[in-house]
Structures are given as C-alpha cells and as structure tokens.
C-alpha cells in the first residue's frame, strides 16, 4: 500500500473544497493509502487553520485534528532536513516522508514541487498523483 505525506494545503483543500485532494483523502479514509503525519505537520495544520481566511476557532479545530489522527499513521521524525531554503518550514514534510518511508509527498506548494523528488520520494500535485497511481485517466481536466 502506498504511503503518502500530504502538504497542509492539500489537507485543507480536501476538508474545505473537495476536488482531487478530497479524492485522495477519501482513498486514505477507505484504507487504500496510508497517510503519514508528524507532530510538526499536525502543528502546522493547526497554525494554518487559525488563519482568518478559514475562520476556524480553536474549539472547531479539534474535530479536524481527530479526523486526521484517525486516518493517519503517526511518524516520529528524527531527520533534520534543510533542502528547502526559500521556506524552511516546508522541510517538515520531507522529514516526515523520509522517516515514515513514504512513496509520495502530495503538495500544491512550489517549493516542494520544484524538487520533483527527494531521497527517492516523488513530489506531485494531487491530480498528477491520482493519474500516476491509476485513479484518474491521463486526459483528466484540472
């Protein structure tokens, strides 16, 4: 079974807007994929959910966290990676992927996507992941 790390932007898109990120999250909930999270990724998710554009109170964040925890495999990270210098906070996704032996990082973040791969781990947009793994046909529109 494929092991994936979802960037915060993909997870939030799955919860709020659907589309390809939601398809991936449904595959995770149906146990077709293993989602890896770390404490740093969870903290990043909480921080971003607190942005005013999401208007999610600290009380309202708890059900999202419970959902994440019930769907994911917790990965204790020990790697300290500094491959992304333009936005060093993005390195937490690389650390989780490396320590959790992920097959993919799924992201919409240019800093991660520009790497293409890291330590043998493919970094793809949600749609590209779904096509590569055969969940969508190659000519699927965005």
N, C-alpha and C positions, 0 to 999 in steps of 0.2 A: 504494500500500500504506500502511495506517495506521501511524503512528509513535506509540509509547506509552512512557511512563515508568511503571515500577511502583514504588510505595512499598515500602519494606523489608518491611512487614507482609504485603503481597501476595506478594512473592517467597518469603518464609519459609513462608507458608501453602502455596504451590504445592509447595515441596520436602517439607514435613512432613505436610500434611493433605489435600491434593488439593482437591476441590470446584471452584468457579468459578475461583479463582486458578490451579489446575492446568490447567484447560481453556485459560486464556489463555496460560500458559507453553507448553503443547503447540502452540498456534497459532503462537507465536514460534518454537519449535524446528522446526515444519513450514514455516517461512518465509512464513506468511500475515500476520504482523505483524512490524514492526521494533521491537525493544526498544532503548531508549536508556539508557545508563548513563554516569556520570561518575566521576571519581576519588573525589569526595566521597560519592557513592552507594555505591560499592564499599567505601570505608572505613566507612561507616555499617553496611553489611551485615555486615562483619567484626566490628564492635563489638557489634552485636546478637546475632550468632551466638555470641559469647562469653558471653552471659548464662547463668547457672547453669540456668535452666529448659530450655535446649536441650542442655546438657551436651556441647557440641561443642568438642573440643580444637583448638588452633591447627593441628595436623597434619591433623585431619579437615576443617578449613575449606577447605583447598586444592582438593579436588575440586569443592566448591560454586563456588568462585571460577572455576575452569577452565570449569565448565559455564556460568556467567554470561557469561564473556568469549567463549566460543564461540558463544553465542546472541545476543549484543548488539552494537550499534554503539556504539563509544566516542565520547562527546561531550566535547569540550574546552569547559569553561564559562568565560566571561569576565563574564557578568552577575553583579551583586551585588544580590540582591532581598531586601527586608525586609518583605514583605507580611504575613507571619505573625509576630506579636509574642509570642503566648502560648507558642509553641515554635519559636524561631528556627531550630532545626536542620531543620525541615521545608522551609525555603526552598530547600534544595539540590535538591529535586525540581522546584520552579518554575524554578530556574536551568537545570537540565538540559533541561527541556521547552522553555523559551524558546530557548535556544541551539541545541538539536537540532531545532527546528521540529516539535515533537510535536503530534499531534492530540488526545491524551488523556493525563491522569495518572490512573492507576488506584490507588485507595487505600481503606483502611478507617479512615484517620485523620480524626477530626472536624475538626481544624484545617484540613486541606486541603479536605475535602468541604464545609465551610461556605462556602468561597469560590465553589463552583459552577463558575466558570470563572476563568481568569486569562489575560489577554492573548490572548483568543480560544481558549484551550485548555480543553476540557471536563475537569472533575474528577469522576470517577464511581467508585462501588463496582464490584467485579468483575462481579457479576451484572447490574447496570444497563448496563455496557459491552457485555456479551455480548448483551443484549436489543437495545440501540440499534443494534448492528452486525449484527443478524440471525442471530447464532449460537445464540440461545435464543428460544423463543416468549415473548410478553409475559406469559403467565399462569404462568410457571415459579415453583414454590415456592422459598423460600430454602433 
